[in-house]
Each structure stands twice: as structure tokens, then as C-alpha cells.
């Protein structure tokens, strides 16, 4: 326990961060690329100028138990979600898709090199539906099927081992029957770095953040990923109790109007009527 409390003070997180794998999977990397997003312009729109929701038409993952962390208060049950699709056992890998349908733009804003991004269906936690590796500073588009409901997380290929791994910043999203996409950034299951998201329908709506917050939290606010990375732990336990040290730290450093810090604060959900979000993934610990 003493070591855990001293980690933020001893600078050991920096050493761990330096060990992150930055190599991409072998193979061709040609894929449609896009201009870098103008983050200053995106975040210059005041939150009061667009509509934010507590939930909207977003279907969030319903998690009954986890090996190391949080439960979710969603009323959408796992059994109901499982009827909508079959969980894949063979994730789809892409270097980037054609930008001609509904989907998500992903910008790798981490200067550490190539980063992997893993897309999960709700209630399919043992294997991603699709994943992509993106070079530092590059933007790619990932297409998704109609009515897809799920999340994207940063990570490495330990996420392909068939085991449930939820410790990460979650970008949650869901397409409704009209192809409107609803989304949020959730820190309920952990925080491994910044995610900024925005609508691409001209509304100016955005949520999330783009600055570094992984150092300086209270000593009991950290948990370890399977690859050894120390990140901020979940804010909500299996019994629905709150880990107040990390939750309050996130309230101070990010804020409940930008992200889900728990299920009781803020209105962090936005929508995009053209079925497209842009996302920027800042430096993190995948």
C-alpha cells in the first residue's frame, strides 16, 4: 500500500510510460488520411450554445460485474442488448475506411508513435468488433454498421486475448434508427488519457478534454493495466459505491459537464445528426 501511495511522487509512472509499445502491426499502411482537427476552434464554442443531454437516445453498456471495477446504472439490460447482435470472435482490422458512410474519425494526438484503438459492441467485452492502428498525428475514418452501439478505447493487442479489460477512458456512442449518433466520454471505468469528441453536423457540439491529468491524483486513485501501465481507476464500484478520491479529482480537473465522472452528475451527452463524430485522443497510457 505504501508503494502504491508513493508512485505519483516517485516518478515511477514516467518510467512505465516509456515502455509503451509504439509499433504498429506489420503490413501495408495506405489508407485515406484527413487534415488535423482544429482543437482550438472546436472548443471555442461555449457549452451553452448547443444542446447537451443526461442520456438522450444513447444506449450505454450495462455491466453487472467486473473483475476489477465498476458497475453501470444503465437500464438497458445485457440480455436485451445481446439480442441485437452476435459478439464477434474474429475482430476486423483496418488501416482506415473510406469516408462515405456513418462512422467515427479518430485522430492519434499522442506523440509517442503508433497507437491502437479498439471498438466494442455493448455487452461484448471479451473481443472487439473492429480495431485500427494510427500513426502519431494522423487522422483516420472508421465506418460502422447501422444501429451500432458501443465504445472505443485506446490500448494494445492485450485487448485481443479474449479477456475482459475495461480499465480505460471510454468514448461511448450509439446510432439510432435515423442514423443520428449519440455519444459521450466516460471516466466511470477508468481514465488512461484525454479524449475530445465533437459533432460533424455543424452544430458546434463537443465534449471531453485534451490535457494531461494522469499525474497528481491522490495515491489511492490508481490501478494497473495488464501491460503494466498505471492509470486512474474506476470511479464506481460493483456495489455502486463511489471511489470519491478519484471521482472528486476528475470533477476538479475535467468536470461533469464534459464527461461522465459518475452517473449522477452533469449532462455530458451530445448528438450528431449526420451520423458522424470526430475524436481526438491525446497523450495517454494505452
N, C-alpha and C positions, 0 to 999 in steps of 0.2 A: 504493500500500500504506500510505503514511503517513497519508493522509486516512482510509482505512478504519479504521486503528487508533485515530485520534483522534475518530471520530464519537461514541462514547459519552461522551467527555469534553467535547466541544464543544457538546453540547446540540442537535445538529442533528436528532436523532430527534424532538424535540418539535416542531420546525418541520414536519417531514414529516407527523407525526401530525395536525397541524392542517389538512392539506389533504385529509383523508379525506372522500369524498363521503358525505353523510348523508341524501340524498334517496331516497325510495322510488320504484318505478315508478309511473307515472300509472294511475289507475283507482280503483274502489271498494275500501275497506279493511275493510268489515264482515266479521268472522269471529269464531267463538267464542273468548272470552278466558277466562283461568283465574287464580286467585289466585297471587300471587308465592310461590315456594317459600321455606320457612324454612331457610335455609342453615345456620344455627347448629344447629338441631335435626338436620338431616341428617348433618352432620359430627361430631355429638356421639357417634355410635355408634362405639366402638373397632373398629379393623380386625380385632382378634382375635375379635370377636363374630359375624362372618359368614365364609362360605367365599369364598376367593379362589383363582384358578387361574392357572397359567402360560399356558394356552391354552384349556382346556375344549373346548367344541364350537364355538369361534369360528373361522370361516374368514377369514383375513386376506388382503389383496391381495398377489399375487405380482408383483413388479416386477423385470424383468430389467435394464433400463437406464433412466436418466432424463437429461434434458438438463443438469441442474444438481445432481444429488444422488442420493439414497440407493437402495440395493437393499434387498430384504426377504428374510428367510430362511425364509419360509413354504414348506411342502412342497406346498401347493395350487397347481397349475400354472395358468398363464394359459389354456392350451388347454382344460383341464378346466372352468374357470370359464366360458369363452366358450360352452360348450355349454348352459349353464343359462338363458341369456337373450340377447337381442339388444341391443346398445348403441343407445340412442336417439339420433336426430339432432334431435329436437324436444322439448327439456325441458319438463316440466309446471310451470307457475307456479301457486302457490296463495297466498292470503292466510291460509290456515289451514283445516284439515279438521274434520269432525265427529268428536268424541271417542267413537267407538263401535266401535273395532276395534284391531288391533295397530298400534303406531307409537311415535313419539317426541314428547315435549313439549320445546319449545325456549323458553328464556327469554333475551331480549336484556338482559343486565346491563350493557351499555355505555351510559354517559350521553351519548355523542356523537351520538345520534339513531338513525334507522333503520339497520338492519344486514341484510345478506343472508346466507342460509345455503343451501349447495348440497349436494345429496345425490347421491352417485355409486354406481353398481354397481361391485363389484370388477372390475378389468380393463377398465373403460370410462372411461378417463381423459381423453378428449377432449371429453366432453359430459356434464353432469349428467343424472340421471334426472328430478330434480324440484328446485325451489328455492322459497324463501319469503323475503319481507322482513318484518321485525318491528320495530315502534316500540320505542324505549328503554323498559325497564321492563315490557314486555308479554310474556305467555306465549301461545304457540300450539301446536296439536297438528298433527302431520303423519302421515297414515296411509301405510302401506306394504304391499305385497303379501306373501303368504306366501312364506317361504324367501328373502326379500331378504337379500343380503349386500353390505355396502358401508361407506360413511363419510359423515360430514357435516363440512364445513369452513365457516368464515366467509370472506366475500370480497365482491367486487363483480362487475359484469357482464363484466369481462375474462375471467371463467370461462366465458362463453358464446361465445368466439371460435373454438372448435374446436381449440384448442391445449392440450397437456398442461401443467397447472400444479399442482404437488404441494407447494409450499412453504407449509405451514400446520400448525397443530395439527389432528390428526385425531381425531375421535370415531368409532371403528370399531365395527361391530355386525353381527350375523348372527342370523337366525331359524332354528331347527332344525325338524325335521319335526313336533314337538309344539307349535310356536309359542312355545317358550321363546326369549327373546332373550339373546344373549351380547354383551358389549361391553367396551371399554377406551378409554382416552385414550392416543394415541401421539404422541411427540415425535420419532420417528425421521426423519420427513421435513421437520421444521421446527417452529417454535413461534411463533405470531403472537398469542398471548394465552391466558388461562386458560379451561379447560373443566372443569366439575364435573358428574359423572353419578351417577345413583342408580337403584336398582330401585324399581319401584312395586308390588311384590308383598307388601310388609310385612316383608321380610327385614331391612331396615335396611342393605343393602349399598350402598356408594358408593365411587367412585374419583375421581381428578382433584384439582383445586385451584382457588382463586378469588382469588388475589392477583397483583399485578403483578410480573413478573420480566424484562421486556424491556430494562431498562436495567441496566448494571453488569456485563455479561458480558465476558470477555476480548475484546480488539479483533478477533481473527480469528473470532469466533463469529457474525458477522452475514452475511446475504445480502439481496438486494433483490428485492421482488416487481415484477411488470410495471407496477404503478401507482406505483412509487417508494417504497413503504413498506419500511423496514429492519426485519427480524425476525431471530430466531435461526435459524441454518442447520440443516441436517440433521445428525444425529449419526453416520450410517453412509454410507460412500461406495459407489460402484458396485462396487469391488473388495472390499467387506465390511470394509475397514479403518475404524477409529473416529476421528472428529474429537474427540479427547479433551478439548480445552478446553471446547467447548460441552457435550459429554456429562457431564463432571465438574461443570460449573456447574449443569446440570439435576439431577444427583444431589444436589447440596447444597441447591438452592433448592426442589425439589419432592419428589424421592425415588422410587426404583424400586418401592416398594410401592403408589404411587398411579398411576403412568403407565409406559408403555414408554419408557425412555430409550435402550435398545437391545434386542436380542433375547435377551440373556444374563442380565439381572438382574430380580429381583422376580417377583411374581405379581399383575399388575395387572388381571386379567380377572374380571368378575362376571357373574351371570346374573339374569334376572327372569322368573319362571315364568308371569306373566300377559301376556308379550309386549309390555311397555311399559317404557321408560326415561324418566326426566326428565333434562334437561340445562340447565345454566346457563352462559352464555357471557359471561365478564367482559370488562372493557375490553381491547381488542386493537388490532391494526393490520391491518385487512382488505385 
